[in-house]
């Protein structure tokens, strides 16, 4: 939810499209072996994409931290 809210704020001035989709994928043994926290079998893949293009690689490293923000603190 926070990721979508942030994308909406980032697109306020110039506009854009926010896309949220989901699908079921099957994790095979090879993929699970390379990703130790996953088990084989069906998983939900959630994809969030926007057309803003303003997220830097440095910001992407922190997007799932609960209190991370790029907003200036007053």
Beta strands, then each sheet from edge to edge (+ up, - down):
strand 1: 18-27
strand 2: 41-50
sheet 1: 1+ 2-
end
